[in-house]
Amino acid sequence: MTPTRIGDEWFVTSAGEQLAGPFKTNSDAWRWMDRYAGEPIPKAEQRSQWLFEQMELHGAASNAAVTPNVIVCGIQRNSAETPHERYRDPRHVTSRDVTRYGNIPETFRERPDSSRGYHIFADGAAVPNPGEGGWGVVVYLDGVEVEALSGGDPVTTNNRMEMTALLIAIETAQRFGAPVTIWSDSQYCVNGANDWRHKWKRHGWRKSPRATEFVKNVELWQAIDAALVDASRSRGITIKWVKGHAGIVGNERADQLAEIGRQAAAAATTTLATAKRTA
């Protein structure tokens, strides 16, 4: 018995026969199996093997990490606490939840489906960090790449390039006048844009009322905040996290563009240095 995707819907199948469905997500299919089909919770000594088998079914990497405390689609394992209802869907688990309840294998999260509507992937990097950096942004409409942007800075950090890519993605999304999902593999950017910036802003762009220093990269956070609070232009923009270097086409393409931007910044620096020596 396993969740199977057919088109845009999920079904519970066994030996090729549909037992239940359709469901909107694979998580819904798993919940049906857990609650209604009497699918037994594996014993402790079988847990790791069971998880690897399920990861294979979901196209997971064979070296995916498995830790003793795991919550997968509503099943809590090896923990005395009962998680809040919202923690039971892997898509809603945060890093704080992972610390409290155990690791959530990333392979159970929903992979981005950019086949419909506007999707923008943003990425940035600095090599070394700090050092020469680049950012990349790629736009997809109904699964087809329609725009690609890149840039760089000769002296920067990884986080600044990730933030610059996110800012460019937001400004790009505002042009479309339609719902847009922006994907970033930086949890620093996603959590900052969706959550942390509101608290920082209330505290005068400090982490707490008693803090004496501004948050790092404050000018970029202020620019991202200004872009997102422009409700007339930012309505319909959603910012989500995507696992990096996991074979997701949009993320890999944004990473490629970021490297192009980094190399261009490095080349410009080399050209300028050469010109100064010959002057």
C-alpha positions as CSV (number, residue, x, y, z in Angstrom):
1,M,0.0,0.0,0.0
2,T,1.5,3.3,-1.0
3,P,0.5,6.9,-2.2
4,T,0.6,7.2,-6.0
5,R,0.4,10.4,-8.0
6,I,-1.8,10.4,-11.1
7,G,-1.9,13.8,-12.8
8,D,-2.4,16.5,-10.2
9,E,-4.0,14.1,-7.7
10,W,-2.9,11.4,-5.2
11,F,-4.4,8.0,-4.6
12,V,-3.7,5.1,-2.2
13,T,-2.8,2.1,-4.3
14,S,-1.9,-1.5,-3.7
15,A,-0.7,-3.9,-6.4
16,G,-1.9,-1.4,-9.1
17,E,-5.4,-1.1,-7.6
18,Q,-6.8,2.2,-6.3
19,L,-8.0,1.8,-2.8
20,A,-8.8,5.5,-1.9
21,G,-8.6,9.0,-3.3
22,P,-8.3,11.3,-4.9
23,F,-6.3,13.4,-2.4
24,K,-4.8,16.9,-3.0
25,T,-1.4,15.9,-1.6
26,N,0.7,12.9,-0.8
27,S,0.4,13.9,2.9
28,D,-3.4,13.5,2.7
29,A,-3.0,10.1,1.2
30,W,-0.6,9.1,4.0
31,R,-3.0,10.3,6.6
32,W,-5.8,8.2,5.2
33,M,-3.5,5.1,5.3
34,D,-2.5,5.9,8.9
35,R,-5.9,6.6,10.2
36,Y,-8.4,4.5,8.2
37,A,-6.5,1.6,6.5
38,G,-5.0,0.2,9.7
39,E,-1.5,0.5,8.3
40,P,0.6,-0.5,11.4
41,I,3.2,1.8,12.9
42,P,6.5,0.0,12.4
43,K,8.3,-1.3,15.5
44,A,11.4,0.6,16.7
45,E,13.8,-1.8,15.3
46,Q,12.1,-1.6,11.9
47,R,11.8,2.2,11.8
48,S,14.9,3.1,9.9
49,Q,14.4,0.5,7.2
50,W,10.8,1.5,6.9
51,L,11.7,5.2,6.4
52,F,14.3,4.4,3.8
53,E,11.7,2.3,1.9
54,Q,9.2,5.2,2.0
55,M,11.9,7.6,0.9
56,E,12.6,5.4,-2.1
57,L,8.9,5.6,-3.0
58,H,9.0,9.4,-2.9
59,G,12.2,9.6,-5.0
60,A,14.5,10.3,-2.0
61,A,18.2,10.2,-2.0
62,S,19.6,6.9,-0.7
63,N,21.8,8.7,1.8
64,A,19.0,10.8,3.4
65,A,19.5,11.2,7.1
66,V,17.3,9.3,9.6
67,T,17.3,10.2,13.3
68,P,15.6,8.6,16.2
69,N,12.8,11.2,16.6
70,V,10.7,11.5,13.4
71,I,7.3,12.8,12.7
72,V,6.1,11.7,9.2
73,C,2.6,12.5,8.0
74,G,1.0,12.4,11.4
75,I,2.9,9.5,12.9
76,Q,5.1,10.5,15.9
77,R,8.0,8.2,16.7
78,N,10.2,7.8,19.8
79,S,9.0,10.9,21.6
80,A,7.0,11.3,24.8
81,E,5.4,14.6,23.6
82,T,2.4,14.8,21.4
83,P,2.9,17.6,18.8
84,H,0.4,20.3,18.1
85,E,-1.9,19.5,15.1
86,R,-0.1,21.8,12.7
87,Y,3.2,20.0,13.3
88,R,1.7,16.8,11.8
89,D,2.0,18.0,8.2
90,P,5.7,17.9,7.2
91,R,5.2,21.0,4.9
92,H,4.4,23.1,8.0
93,V,7.4,22.0,10.2
94,T,9.9,24.7,11.1
95,S,13.5,24.4,12.4
96,R,12.2,25.0,15.9
97,D,9.8,22.1,15.6
98,V,12.7,19.9,14.4
99,T,14.7,20.8,17.5
100,R,11.7,20.0,19.7
101,Y,10.3,16.9,18.1
102,G,13.1,15.5,15.9
103,N,14.3,15.6,12.3
104,I,11.8,15.7,9.4
105,P,13.3,14.1,6.3
106,E,13.2,16.8,3.7
107,T,12.3,14.2,1.1
108,F,8.8,14.1,2.5
109,R,8.2,17.8,1.9
110,E,6.2,18.7,-1.3
111,R,8.6,19.3,-4.2
112,P,7.8,22.5,-6.2
113,D,5.4,22.1,-9.1
114,S,6.2,25.0,-11.5
115,S,4.1,23.6,-14.3
116,R,1.2,26.0,-13.7
117,G,1.3,29.8,-13.2
118,Y,4.3,32.0,-12.3
119,H,7.2,30.5,-10.3
120,I,10.4,32.3,-9.6
121,F,13.6,30.6,-8.2
122,A,16.2,32.8,-6.5
123,D,19.7,31.8,-5.4
124,G,22.9,33.4,-4.4
125,A,26.4,32.4,-3.3
126,A,29.8,33.8,-2.4
127,V,33.1,31.8,-2.9
128,P,34.8,32.1,-0.6
129,N,32.4,33.5,2.0
130,P,33.0,36.4,2.3
131,G,34.4,36.9,-1.2
132,E,33.3,37.1,-4.8
133,G,29.6,36.5,-5.0
134,G,26.7,36.2,-7.5
135,W,22.9,36.0,-7.5
136,G,20.5,34.4,-10.0
137,V,16.8,34.7,-10.6
138,V,14.8,32.6,-13.1
139,V,11.1,33.0,-14.0
140,Y,8.9,30.1,-15.2
141,L,5.4,30.5,-16.6
142,D,3.5,27.2,-16.9
143,G,6.7,25.3,-16.6
144,V,8.6,27.2,-19.3
145,E,11.5,29.5,-18.6
146,V,10.6,33.1,-19.7
147,E,13.2,35.2,-18.0
148,A,16.7,34.8,-16.4
149,L,18.6,37.5,-14.5
150,S,22.0,37.4,-12.8
151,G,24.5,39.8,-11.2
152,G,27.3,39.8,-8.7
153,D,29.5,41.7,-6.3
154,P,33.3,41.3,-6.0
155,V,33.2,41.6,-2.2
156,T,30.1,40.2,-0.4
157,T,28.7,37.3,1.6
158,N,26.6,34.3,0.9
159,N,23.6,35.7,2.8
160,R,23.8,39.1,1.0
161,M,23.7,37.4,-2.4
162,E,20.7,35.2,-1.3
163,M,18.9,38.3,-0.1
164,T,19.7,40.3,-3.2
165,A,18.3,37.4,-5.3
166,L,15.1,37.4,-3.2
167,L,14.7,41.2,-3.6
168,I,15.2,41.0,-7.3
169,A,12.7,38.1,-7.4
170,I,10.1,40.2,-5.5
171,E,10.6,43.2,-7.8
172,T,10.3,40.9,-10.8
173,A,7.1,39.3,-9.5
174,Q,5.4,42.7,-9.0
175,R,5.4,43.3,-12.7
176,F,3.2,40.3,-13.5
177,G,-0.1,41.3,-11.8
178,A,-0.8,37.6,-11.1
179,P,-0.1,35.2,-8.2
180,V,3.6,34.3,-8.0
181,T,5.5,31.8,-5.9
182,I,9.1,32.7,-5.1
183,W,11.3,29.8,-4.2
184,S,14.6,30.2,-2.2
185,D,16.9,27.5,-0.7
186,S,17.9,30.0,2.0
187,Q,16.0,29.5,5.2
188,Y,17.5,32.7,6.4
189,C,15.8,34.5,3.6
190,V,12.5,32.7,3.7
191,N,12.1,32.9,7.5
192,G,13.3,36.5,7.5
193,A,10.8,37.6,4.8
194,N,7.8,35.7,6.1
195,D,8.3,36.1,9.9
196,W,11.4,37.7,11.4
197,R,11.3,41.0,9.6
198,H,8.0,42.0,11.3
199,K,9.6,41.7,14.8
200,W,12.8,43.4,13.7
201,K,10.8,46.3,12.3
202,R,8.8,46.7,15.5
203,H,12.1,46.9,17.4
204,G,13.7,49.5,15.1
205,W,15.4,46.8,13.0
206,R,17.0,45.3,16.0
207,K,16.6,41.8,17.3
208,S,15.1,42.9,20.6
209,P,14.1,46.1,22.3
210,R,17.3,46.0,24.3
211,A,19.6,45.3,21.4
212,T,22.0,48.1,20.6
213,E,23.0,47.0,17.1
214,F,20.9,46.7,14.0
215,V,20.3,43.2,12.5
216,K,22.9,42.1,10.0
217,N,22.3,43.3,6.4
218,V,19.7,45.8,7.7
219,E,19.6,47.8,4.5
220,L,18.7,44.7,2.4
221,W,16.0,43.7,5.0
222,Q,14.5,47.1,4.8
223,A,14.4,47.0,1.0
224,I,12.8,43.5,1.1
225,D,10.2,44.8,3.7
226,A,9.5,47.9,1.6
227,A,8.9,45.8,-1.5
228,L,6.6,43.4,0.4
229,V,4.5,46.0,2.2
230,D,3.6,47.6,-1.1
231,A,0.3,45.7,-1.0
232,S,-0.9,47.0,-4.4
233,R,2.0,45.4,-6.1
234,S,2.9,42.5,-3.9
235,R,-0.6,40.9,-3.5
236,G,-0.4,37.3,-4.5
237,I,3.3,36.9,-3.9
238,T,4.2,33.8,-1.8
239,I,7.7,33.1,-0.6
240,K,8.6,29.4,0.1
241,W,11.7,27.3,0.9
242,V,13.0,24.7,-1.5
243,K,15.8,22.2,-0.8
244,G,18.9,23.2,-2.6
245,H,21.1,20.8,-4.8
246,A,18.3,18.3,-4.9
247,G,17.8,18.1,-8.6
248,I,15.0,20.6,-8.8
249,V,15.3,22.3,-12.2
250,G,14.4,25.8,-11.2
251,N,16.8,25.8,-8.2
252,E,19.6,24.3,-10.2
253,R,19.1,26.9,-12.9
254,A,19.1,29.8,-10.4
255,D,22.3,28.4,-8.9
256,Q,23.8,28.3,-12.4
257,L,22.9,32.0,-13.0
258,A,24.4,32.9,-9.6
259,E,27.7,31.4,-10.7
260,I,27.5,33.3,-13.9
261,G,27.0,36.5,-11.9
262,R,29.9,35.6,-9.6
263,Q,32.3,35.0,-12.5
264,A,31.3,38.2,-14.1
265,A,32.0,40.1,-10.9
266,A,35.3,38.4,-10.6
267,A,36.2,39.2,-14.2
268,A,35.3,42.8,-13.7
269,T,37.5,43.0,-10.7
270,T,40.4,41.5,-12.5
271,T,40.0,43.9,-15.5
272,L,39.9,46.9,-13.1
273,A,43.1,45.7,-11.3
274,T,44.9,45.2,-14.6
275,A,43.9,48.7,-15.8
276,K,45.2,50.2,-12.6
277,R,48.6,48.5,-13.0
278,T,49.0,49.6,-16.5
279,A,47.9,53.2,-15.9
